[in-house]
Amino acid sequence: MHVLIVKTSSMGDVLHTLPALTDAMQAIPGIRFDWVVEEGFAQIPAWHPAVDRVIPVAIRRWRKHWFGSQVREERFLFKREVQSRQYDVVIDAQGLIKSAALVTRIAKGVKHGQDSRSAREPFASWWYDQRHEISKQQHAVQRTRELFAKSLGYPLPETTGDYAIAKHFTAERLPDAGRYLVFLHATTRDEKHWPEAQWRQLIGLLSDSGLQIKLPWGAEHEHQRAQRLAAGFDYVEVLPKLTLEQVAQTLANAAAVVSVDTGLSHLTAALDRPNITLYGPTDPGLIGGYGKNQFVLRPAQGNSMADISAEDVMAQLIPLLSHAGESS
């Protein structure tokens, strides 16, 4: 059986889809997947053992110059790639009008998706041949697992979902594996940032731990923040700019991770690494970290990130480091 997945973005949403592939792989021997995903996240599906082909799409970029000659050519080539195979099943796990109209509609195969009561944008279900009711009162990972089970006709497993990508990165351990922490300090919205003063206090509290601290970054302003956080601490390393694959390799070999609400926090969960995620104004609810050793830390009162102290984080981090030391 060959299945096309339509799940284009965001990073967290793409990662949350992986356990559904693992369920299907275990339930249906020989099943293989192709996956349409935004070009910026195209590395992620390829990490899963059941994925044959990744088909990048660039809806975010194309919409800026939709009728430009280069974009028209790219859209033509994309359509040809999607229609190059007749699929047994097409699963639209995005539930949005743009992905349903621009991708799912043109794919060849019986199209499955959420019904109008379940999809994020109800009208997206108009393009599906088979529509499934999926309860919204469950984690995003579980919703996608249920959609795949109903679309492909197997019972939904009762076990916790397995992303099945950690082995891709731990087959060859880094020389300093287990001897460092990663601090994911960068996120998109200002109110989701943890103040730099608290990050530096936490770094100071770890001075006698014997662990290095690694700071990844993406954009230049994040690079500058990382340099400010590291200033004066010889056990803190500001990493060079890394690809997503390299960031995943770094996370997969960490003793533990401290993060704000960001896509890389979901990547940490997918890699089965101990992770403390700091939340302020956003509610982790049904879209927070899913997996082993995932912990949420929120302010005792209010929703200001500044109300989470370095001591609060350290209190949660110490048991994780003790466990990591016992298992290493």
Secondary structure, DSSP 4 states (H G I P E B T S, - for coil): -EEEEE----HHHHHHHHHHHHHHHHHSTT-EEEEEEEGGGTTTGGGSTTEEEEEEE-HHHHTTSTTSHHHHHHHHHHHHHHTTSEEEEEEE-S--HHHHHHTGGGSEEEEEEE-TTTSSSGGGGGG-SEEE---SSS-HHHHHHHHHHHHHT-PPPSSPP----HHHHHSS--TTTTSEEEEE---SSGGGPPPHHHHHHHHHHTTTS--EEEE--SSHHHHHHHHHHHTT-TTEEEPPP--HHHHHHHHHT-SEEEEESSHHHHHHHHTT--EEEE-SSS--TTTS--STTEEEE--SSSS-GGGS-HHHHHHHHHHHHHHHHHH-
